[in-house]
Amino acid sequence: MSSSTAEEPSPGIEITGGLQSVDPGLLHMQIRRLSIEFQLKDSAGHTIDDRNRYKNHASFKVEFYGTYGDYRGARINMRHKFAPGTHEIIDDQFVFIPGVLSLKGATYSGDSRYAARTITLPVAPNLSLEQLLHSFMDMQVHRFQFAVLNLLQPNAVVVGCRDFVTQALYQMCNANLVGPQIIDTAPSQDGLVVTDAFDALGMRFKSNPMGQGEARPIDKGQFKYFNRVAKPYMPYRGTQAASDLANRLN
């Protein structure tokens, strides 16, 4: 798989409220490759050990057959958006902040240098970007909220992106648009022990050595209008799948 020196992606077009702001021509582009990127967090000034403790931000990237203007593909990304009055507090301890789904055109092919690990999955023939988005947006999976763990503590952290990606991927697979088996990965020199995307989503990938993985169960956010699907192979925190994955990787 090729490397890239592309810039870190900007937020792109917000599509949480629907696809009406996206050019129809872009939505009709056919997908030749779908990847999940486990992106590095901003860790400037931190030690290698500190950087390796950070979770990754997971998002989707698609590549097209041909180009649409300058775009060779697009990123589908869920990010949190904190603003006064937008968060929800439960029992004075759990805070949920709204997620924003965005679509950002990609002007390059291959892997991002901001990804600690990239996995590529098989896609159905003649699959359009619009079909892929509708597979999970029609189910309201994108109406998502991130969770803040360790509220009011110095180690407070926002979690949930892997929860969203897991549930969106399940809907893509359930619609027979995508397969969960990993058909390619980068960086290739360190390899990847697991062969299934759901297992990979239950992992954290380090920046040094780049791409090295270890078990890290999926922390849950909150879906506003969707009931989370719980399958025995999804390594959510506290599940047998998470325990089994940790045993396999240790």
N, C-alpha and C positions, 0 to 999 in steps of 0.2 A: 504494500500500500504506500502511496506517495506521501511525503511530508509537505508542510505548507508553512509559509511565513505570513499568512494572512493576519489581518488585524482582529483583535477580539471583537466578537459580534456586538453590535448595538441592539437596543431593545426591539426595533422593527415596528411593524404595524400591530396594534392591539386588536385581537379578534375574539376577546372574551364575549362580546355581545353579538357575535355572528361574523359572517364572511362578506358582508355587503361592501366593505371598504377595500376588498382585494380584487385586483384586476381579474376578470374572467379568464383571460388568456393564461395567466399564471396558474390559476386553479385547475385548468385543463391540461397542464403539463404532465406527461407521463413519467413515472418514477422508475429508475433503473437500479437504485441502491438506497437502502434505509440503514442508518446507523444510530446507535446510542452513544453519545459522547459523555464521558465522565470528566468534567472540566475541573481544572485546578482553581482553587480559591486564591484571591489576592493575598499574597503572603510576604510582601516586600518588608524587609527588615526582620523577618522571623528566622529562627534557626531551622536546620534541616529536620530535627526531631519535632519541632512545633509544626512545621508544614506537613509532615507525615501523619500527624494526628488529626488534621482537618478532614472533614467529609468532602466528597466531590459534589459538584452540582451536575445533575443528570439532565440531558435534553436530547431531542431527536434531531437528526439531520438527514435530509433527502437529497439525492442527486438526480438530475433529469436526463432523459434522452434529448440531446440537443440543448439549446439555450433559449431563454426568454429574455430578450434584451441583453443585459450584461450578466444575467443570472444563470448559473449552472446548477443551482439547487436552492434549498431553503432550510432554515432552522425553525423548528417548532419548540418553543421554549416557555416554560412556566416559571415566572419569577414572583417574588412577594412585593407588595406595594403597601408600605406603611404610611398612613396619613392620620392626623388627629380625627378621632371619632370613627375610624374604620375597623378598629380591632374589637374583638369579642373576648370578654373575660368570663371564665367559668369557675365557680367555687374559689375565687380569689387566687387561683394558682395557674390555671391553664389559659394561655392567651393564643387566640387564633387571629392571623392577619390575612387579608385577602390576597389571592393569587391573581396574576394577570397573564393570560395566554397571548403570546405574540408570534408573529410570522415574519421572519427576516430573510430576504433574499441573500444567497451566497454567490459570490462572484468567482469562486475557485472550487476545484474538485479536490478530493483527497481529505486527509486528516488535518485537524487544527493543531497548531503547536500549543494551544491552551488546554488540550485534552490530555489527561494523564493516561487514559485508556479509551480506545474506541472499539466497539464491536459492531459488526455488520451482519444483518439478517436477510434471509431470502424474502423476496416480494413476489406477489402474483403478477402474471403478465397483464399488460394494458391497464395498470393501476395508475389512476390520476391522483394528484395532490388533493383535489376536492374529495374524492372517495375516501382517502386516508383520514382526512380531517373529520368528515362526517361520521366515520366509524365510531369515534369516541365522543364527538361533540353532540351528536344526536342523543346520546345517553346521559348528557350533562356531566360528564367526567371533568370537564374543564371548569366547572363552577366549584373551585377548590380554594381551601384556606390552608396556609402554612401554620405550623404550631411552633410556639416559643417554649423551649425546655429550660429548666432552671431559672425561672423568672426571678428577677431582682438579684441574681447572683452574678459574680464576675465572669463565670463560665456560661452565661446564657447563650443559647444557640437557636437559630431558626432551622427547622427541619420540615421535610415533606416532599421535596422534589422527586425522590425515588418512589414515594407512594403514588404520586400522580403518574409518573412514567410507567410504573407497574400496572396500574389499572387501565391506562390508555393502551398499553401494549396488549393487555388481555383482550380488550375489545377489538383491536386490529386482528389479532389471531383468531378470535371467535368468529369474525366475519370472513375468515379465510383470505385475508389480504396480505398477511405477513406470517412468517414462521418464527418460532422462538429459538431455533438452533443457530448457533454462532458459526458463520461460514468464513469469516475473516476477522482479524483483530490487529491492532497496532498499539504500542510498539511490538514488533514480532520477536525481537531478540530475547525478551524475557518470557514469552509465551503466556498462556492462560490455562489454568488447570481446569476450569469449568467449560462446558460446551453449550450451555443453555443461558439465554438472556435473563431469565428470572433469577437464576443463581448469581449471575454477575451483578444484578441489582441489589443483592444482599451482601455486597462487598464494598470496600474502600480501596482506592488505588493511589499509591504513593507518588510523590514527585522525585524521590531519590531513594533507591533506583527507580527511574521513571517507569510507571505502569505496574509495579509490583503490587499484588493484591493480597488482602486479608479480609476475613469475615467481618462484616459490620451490618447487623440486622437493619431492616427497613423500619424507620420511624414513621408513625402515622401523622398525617395532617387531618383535614376534615373536608368531606364532600357535602355540599349544601343540598343538592337535589338528587343524589346518586347513592345507592347502597353499595359499599365496597364489596367486591367479590373476594372471598377468602378461599383459595385453593391450597391443598396440602403441599404444593411445591413452591409456594410463595414465602420467602424467608423473612417474614415480619418479626419484629422483636417479640420474644416470648413464645414463639412457635417451635414445633418440632423440626420444621424445615430449617429454621435458623440454627438450631442446635446441631442438626446433621451436617449442615454446610460447614460450620465451625470445626467439627470433628474431621471432616474430609480435608480441610485446608491446613490443619495443624499437624 
